[in-house]
Amino acid sequence: MALSIVVPVFNAEQTLRPLASALEVFAQSTPIEVILVNDGSRDQSWEIILQLATEYSWIRGINLMRNFGQHNALLCGIRAARREIIVTMDDDLQNPPEEIPAMLAKLAEGYDVVYGTPLRESHGLFRDLASQITKLALQGAMGASTAASVSAFRVFRAGLREAFEHYTGPYVSIDVLLTWSTDRFAAVRVVNRPRIAGVSNYTLIKLITHALNMITGFSTIPLRFASFLGFTFTAFGVLVLAYILGRYLVQGDVVSGFPFLGSIIAIFSGVQLFTLGIFGEYLARMHSRTMEKPSYAVRAATYL
């Protein structure tokens, strides 16, 4: 079974050669091509990719014009893949290539996408918390229970990309795009090794931003929440009106005091502004789509 292994690369000059060595061992038993997508690295990553492409016949390199983000770089590499099965993994060797056969075995059971879920997360409290928030957001966008087990270590059938062949836009989530063509997801537990060099490029802020982009870019959950919020506070307003009218009819007076009126106005004004903010997020994404802003732009590439 021939594989295309897609690796987004960002400031990974220290890990690229160890990664190539690890994949070389794997290539001895499995026919592969490795696509290294340089996502606007500020170090010597692209120069090392060029060297590796001349040393190993199964390595290809793609150099993006600037940093577009991990998922955008993955989309570029996935579209360039030429094998029947596509594997995605990080550039830091936390995803061991020797775990790929177990994921392929699960794929052979009839699934279309298999995730390699780490046995144990080891990023720190705030990073792990942000990862869980992102997975919950992804579960809402994907509508699939497997979203809780997603990771950057994936194996899926190349035919799935036909569903998002013509997708354009600056906001990309590979996991959501895969749900456009299948609902056969599975996950297997794999070893997650410590990074051999450097630190993670995903900060708490970046993960939260990614979660918000997934929710507003690939689902209508915020709009439904805004509708629910509007209905709830409308009902609350009706109850307040009934209370005021009832008190007037029973006791002959009305609720006095500016603080009460000011509180009600502040609550409803806040809800309206919050709802308008949600609508604004969707309008901003519609504006980006009308500009036809690309998901990525390629500066150079190597070919086999």
N, C-alpha and C positions, 0 to 999 in steps of 0.2 A: 504494500500500500504506500503510494508516494505522498509525501507531505510537503506543504509549504509552511514554513515557520516564520511568522511575522513578528519583528521585534522593534518597537518604537525606541529610539535612542535620544537621550538628552543628557549632555554633560557626563558621558560614560567612558571617557578615555581610559580609565583605570580598569574597567571591567570587560571591555570588548574582546581583548585577546583571551582572557580566561573563559569567556563565554564561547568563543570560537573553538577553543580546545575541547570544552565539554561537549559541544555539538559535533565535533569531529569524531569523537568516540561513538556518539549515537549514530552518525552517518555511516559508520562501518557496517551496521546491521539493517539500516532503513534508508531507502532512497529519499533524499530531502533536497529542498532548496531553502535557503535562509535569506529573507529580505530584511535588511537593516535600514530602517527609515530614520534618517537624522532630522530631528524636529527642532531645528534652529539652535543647535548646541553652541555654547560660547567657548568651548575648549577645542581640543584637536580630534574630536570624535570623527568628523568626516574624513580627515586625512587617514585615520586608522582604518576606517571602513574601506577606503580606496585600496589600502595596502592589503587588507584581508581579502578583498575581491580578486586581487591578482594572485594571492597565495592559495585560495580555495576556490575551486571551480563552481562550487554549489552556493557561494555567497553572492548576493546582489545587493547593491546599495542605492538608496534614493535620498537625495538631499533636498529638503523643503526650503522654500524661500525665507521663511522665518519660523518662529515658534507658534504652531497652531494648536497645540494641546495633544495629549496622549491619544484620545479617541479619534481625532482628526488624522493623526499620523497612522493609526491602525487602519482607518478606512482607506487611506492611500495604499498601504501595503496589501490589504485584502484584495483590492481591485487589481493589483499587479500580480497576485499569486496565480500560478499556473498548474497546481496540482489539485487532486480531487478532495483532499482533506487539508484544512487550514488549522494551524496551531498558532495561538498568540501567547506571548510570554514577555516578562520584563527583561530589562537589560542588566539587572543587578545580580543574576544567578540565584535569586531566592526561589525561583521555579526550576527544580532539577529536571533535566531532560530525561533522566531514567524513569520519571513518573509518567511520561507520555504513554507508554504501552498500556498501563492500567486504564487511562482515560480512553484510549482507542478500543480497549476491550468492552468498556461500558457503551461506547458509541455503537459498537457492533451488535448490541442487544436490540437495536431499533430506534435509538435516540438520534436526534439531529445536532444537539449541542450538549457538550459535557464540560462542566467546570471542575477545575482542580481546587477544591476548598482546603485552605491550610488547616492542619490539625490543631494548631494553636497560633493565635494572633500575638505578635510581639512588637507592637509599635509604640506602646505607652498608653496611658489612660485616655488622654484627650484625643489622640489619633484613633484609637480603637472605638471610642465613643462616636467620633465623627464618621468612621467607617460604617458603624451600625445605622446611623442616621441616613447616610447615603443609600444603604441597602434597603431601608424602609421606604425611602423616596422612590427607589428603583422598583420596588415591589408594586407601588401604586402606578407607576408609569408602565410597567411590563404587564401587570395583571397576572403574574405568575408566582406561585409560591416558591419556586426555585430561586427567586431573586435574592432571598436571604442567604444563599450560598454562592453568589456570584464572586468571581475574582478575575484578575487579569490573565490568569492561566486558563485558556479555553481551547477546546477542540471542537470543530464543527465542519459540516459538509459545505464544500465550495458552492454548490448550487443555491444555497440560501441567499447569497448576495444578489441574485437576480431580483429579489423583492425590493432592494434599495439601490439598484443599479443607477437610477437617475436622481437619487437624493442629492440635494444641494442645500447649503446653509452652514452658518458658522458654528451652530450648536449640534454636536454629534454625540450619540451614546450608542456604541456598538451593541450593547446588550438589548436595548430597546429596538434597534433596527432588526436584530435577529428574530424578535417576536413577530415581525411583519410577515414572516414566511413559515414559521413553525411554532408549535406549542409543546414539542417533544424535548424537554429539558431534563437534564440529570446532573448529578454532582458526585464526585468521589473525593475522599479524604486523601490529601497528599502531604508530604513533608515540605515545610517552608523553612528554608535555610536562612541564616543571618546574612546580611549584606557583607560582601567582602571588602567594600570600599564605599566612601561617600555616605550621603544621607538621603532620605526619601525627599522627592521633589513635591510630594503632596502634603501641603500644610493643612491645618484645621480650616483656615479660611477658604482654601482652594476646594476642599472636599464639600464644605457647605455650599459654596458657589456652584459646584458641579451638581449637587443635589437639587438646588433651586432651578438650575437650567433644565434638568431632567423633568422636574414636575411641571414647569411652565412650558417647556418646549415639546413634550411628547405626551401630555395628558391634559384632560379637562378638569382634573380634581380641584384646582384652585377656583375655577369658575363655579363649579358645583358648590364649593364651600361658601363662596360669596353669595350665591343664591340662597343657601341654607341660612347664612347669617342675616341676610335681608329679611327672609321670612320670619326668623326668630324674633328680631327686633321689631318687626311690624306687629307681630302678635303681642309683644311686650307693650308696645304703644297702645294697642287696642285695650289691653288690660288696664293700663294707667288711665285711659280715657273713661273706661267703665267705672273705675274706682272714683274718679272725680265726679262723674255724673251721679253715681250712686250716693256719694256723700252729700251732694247738693240736694238730691231728692229726699233723702232721709233726714239730714240734719239742717238743711236749709242754708248751708254755707259751702264755700269752696276751699280747696287746699291753698293755704296762704304761704307766702315766703318765696323770695327770689332764689335761695339756694336749691330748692326742689326743682324749680323750672330750669335753672341754669344747669343742674346735673343732667336732667333729661336731654336738654339741647346738646350738651357736650358729648353724651353717650351716642346720640344719633349722628352727630356730626363726625365723630371719630369713626363710626362704622361706615359712613358714606365715603370718607376719605380713604379708608382701608380698602374698600371695595373698588373704588376708582383706581387705586394703586395696582390691584390685581388686573383690572382691565388694561391698564397702561402697560404692564409687562407683556401681555399678549399682543397688544398693538405694536410694541417695539419689535417683537419677533416677526410679526407680519411685515413690518417695515423692512427688516433685514432680508426677508425672503423676496420682497419686491425688488430689492437692489441686486438680487442674484449674487450675493457675496459667496465666493467659493469656500468649500470646506478646507481646502488646502491648495497650495501652488508649488509645483516642482521646479527646482533650480537646475538640478542635474541628476543623472542616474547612470548606473553601470548595468551592463547586460551580459548574460552568459554567452 
